[in-house]
Amino acid sequence: MTKWGSYYWIVLHTQAMCYPTQPTTVEMERMVRFLDDFMELLPCTLCVNDMRAYMASHPPNLGSHIEFELWVHDCHNHVNLKIGKPILTLEAARHRLLLRLRPMRPSRSRQVWYMVLMLLMVIIAAFICLKTMV
Ligand SMILES: Cc1cc2nc3c(=O)[nH]c(=O)nc-3n(C[C@H](O)[C@H](O)[C@H](O)COP(=O)(O)OP(=O)(O)OC[C@H]3O[C@@H](n4cnc5c(N)ncnc54)[C@H](O)[C@@H]3O)c2cc1C
């Protein structure tokens, strides 16, 4: 399977994370429409068929934030099981998701390299300036 899958899962898990604790009827209806369309638009016919069957036997649980989060989690685990990937607990999945959504920062060693590089550039620029002045 190509790389699209993990980005699609991020969208679904993020939708669940941002879903209201006490959704209104309108919000629930919107999410039903979103999920129906989203699953139909997966770029893989096998996945679309599988999701149609899964949603028919496990209708999205949209009563609250936690119920929807669990539904997406179980749905992800259903696919993981089907394609031989590890099944995650909700805690482990939350932890991994938050790590992935964290803003990317360069590592400590890379930061040190950037500083050394900048320092070198300043020294070279100063050297060139001095040379041209003499
Ligand atoms: C709706 C949907 C249906 C799919 N159906 C199929 C299919 O039928 N056949 C197929 O081959 N591929 C399918 N895919 C793609 C497949 O699920 C993977 O996305 C793909 O194999 C890439 O896997 P990955 O290792 O990058 O991690 P992914 O499974 O894409 O997961 C992305 C991240 O989420 C974390 N994660 C894993 N499990 C959970 C969980 N239960 N809850 C929360 N986070 C979790 C992982 O740690 C990982 O970092 C589907 C994708 C989607 C979005």
The ligand as an SDF file (V2000), in Angstrom:
LIG
                    3D

 53 58  0  0  0  0  0  0  0  0999 V2000
  -10.0220    4.3140    5.8810 C   0  0  0  0  0  0  0  0  0  0  0  0
   -8.8150    3.5240    5.3980 C   0  0  0  0  0  0  0  0  0  0  0  0
   -8.9750    2.2020    4.9530 C   0  0  0  0  0  0  0  0  0  0  0  0
   -7.8650    1.4950    4.5050 C   0  0  0  0  0  0  0  0  0  0  0  0
   -8.0610    0.2230    4.0150 N   0  0  0  0  0  0  0  0  0  0  0  0
   -6.9900   -0.4860    3.5880 C   0  0  0  0  0  0  0  0  0  0  0  0
   -7.1590   -1.8100    3.0730 C   0  0  0  0  0  0  0  0  0  0  0  0
   -8.2810   -2.3350    2.9770 O   0  0  0  0  0  0  0  0  0  0  0  0
   -6.0530   -2.4680    2.6530 N   0  0  0  0  0  0  0  0  0  0  0  0
   -4.7980   -1.9240    2.7190 C   0  0  0  0  0  0  0  0  0  0  0  0
   -3.8270   -2.5550    2.3190 O   0  0  0  0  0  0  0  0  0  0  0  0
   -4.6210   -0.6720    3.2130 N   0  0  0  0  0  0  0  0  0  0  0  0
   -5.6690    0.0580    3.6410 C   0  0  0  0  0  0  0  0  0  0  0  0
   -5.4840    1.3440    4.1270 N   0  0  0  0  0  0  0  0  0  0  0  0
   -4.1000    1.8630    4.2930 C   0  0  0  0  0  0  0  0  0  0  0  0
   -3.4690    1.2830    5.5730 C   0  0  0  0  0  0  0  0  0  0  0  0
   -4.3510    1.3630    6.6830 O   0  0  0  0  0  0  0  0  0  0  0  0
   -2.1930    2.0560    6.0050 C   0  0  0  0  0  0  0  0  0  0  0  0
   -2.4510    3.4420    6.0090 O   0  0  0  0  0  0  0  0  0  0  0  0
   -0.9930    1.7840    5.1450 C   0  0  0  0  0  0  0  0  0  0  0  0
   -0.7550    0.3830    5.1060 O   0  0  0  0  0  0  0  0  0  0  0  0
    0.2590    2.5040    5.6970 C   0  0  0  0  0  0  0  0  0  0  0  0
    0.4960    2.0380    7.0100 O   0  0  0  0  0  0  0  0  0  0  0  0
    1.4780    2.7350    8.0370 P   0  0  0  0  0  0  0  0  0  0  0  0
    2.3640    1.6940    8.5700 O   0  0  0  0  0  0  0  0  0  0  0  0
    2.1060    3.9520    7.4090 O   0  0  0  0  0  0  0  0  0  0  0  0
    0.5840    3.2280    9.2550 O   0  0  0  0  0  0  0  0  0  0  0  0
   -0.9310    3.6170    9.2760 P   0  0  0  0  0  0  0  0  0  0  0  0
   -1.7850    2.4150    9.5270 O   0  0  0  0  0  0  0  0  0  0  0  0
   -1.2560    4.4570    8.0840 O   0  0  0  0  0  0  0  0  0  0  0  0
   -1.0160    4.4910   10.5860 O   0  0  0  0  0  0  0  0  0  0  0  0
   -0.5190    5.8230   10.6610 C   0  0  0  0  0  0  0  0  0  0  0  0
   -0.1260    6.0850   12.0890 C   0  0  0  0  0  0  0  0  0  0  0  0
   -1.2110    5.8110   12.9660 O   0  0  0  0  0  0  0  0  0  0  0  0
   -0.7880    4.9640   14.0510 C   0  0  0  0  0  0  0  0  0  0  0  0
   -1.8370    3.9480   14.3220 N   0  0  0  0  0  0  0  0  0  0  0  0
   -1.8610    2.6570   13.9940 C   0  0  0  0  0  0  0  0  0  0  0  0
   -2.9900    2.0660   14.4410 N   0  0  0  0  0  0  0  0  0  0  0  0
   -3.6770    3.0130   15.0550 C   0  0  0  0  0  0  0  0  0  0  0  0
   -4.9270    3.0190   15.7080 C   0  0  0  0  0  0  0  0  0  0  0  0
   -5.6710    1.9260   15.8410 N   0  0  0  0  0  0  0  0  0  0  0  0
   -5.3810    4.1930   16.1960 N   0  0  0  0  0  0  0  0  0  0  0  0
   -4.6240    5.3050   16.0640 C   0  0  0  0  0  0  0  0  0  0  0  0
   -3.4150    5.3790   15.4680 N   0  0  0  0  0  0  0  0  0  0  0  0
   -2.9650    4.2220   14.9700 C   0  0  0  0  0  0  0  0  0  0  0  0
    0.4760    4.2950   13.6100 C   0  0  0  0  0  0  0  0  0  0  0  0
    1.3620    4.2520   14.6900 O   0  0  0  0  0  0  0  0  0  0  0  0
    1.0220    5.1880   12.5210 C   0  0  0  0  0  0  0  0  0  0  0  0
    2.0210    6.0500   13.0250 O   0  0  0  0  0  0  0  0  0  0  0  0
   -6.5740    2.0960    4.5370 C   0  0  0  0  0  0  0  0  0  0  0  0
   -6.4360    3.4100    4.9700 C   0  0  0  0  0  0  0  0  0  0  0  0
   -7.5380    4.1240    5.3800 C   0  0  0  0  0  0  0  0  0  0  0  0
   -7.3850    5.5650    5.8260 C   0  0  0  0  0  0  0  0  0  0  0  0
  1  2  1  0
  2  3  1  0
  2 52  2  0
  3  4  2  0
  4  5  1  0
  4 50  1  0
  5  6  2  0
  6  7  1  0
  6 13  1  0
  7  8  2  0
  7  9  1  0
  9 10  1  0
 10 11  2  0
 10 12  1  0
 12 13  2  0
 13 14  1  0
 14 15  1  0
 14 50  1  0
 15 16  1  0
 16 17  1  0
 16 18  1  0
 18 19  1  0
 18 20  1  0
 20 21  1  0
 20 22  1  0
 22 23  1  0
 23 24  1  0
 24 25  2  0
 24 26  1  0
 24 27  1  0
 27 28  1  0
 28 29  2  0
 28 30  1  0
 28 31  1  0
 31 32  1  0
 32 33  1  0
 33 34  1  0
 33 48  1  0
 34 35  1  0
 35 36  1  0
 35 46  1  0
 36 37  1  0
 36 45  1  0
 37 38  2  0
 38 39  1  0
 39 40  1  0
 39 45  2  0
 40 41  1  0
 40 42  2  0
 42 43  1  0
 43 44  2  0
 44 45  1  0
 46 47  1  0
 46 48  1  0
 48 49  1  0
 50 51  2  0
 51 52  1  0
 52 53  1  0
M  END
$$$$
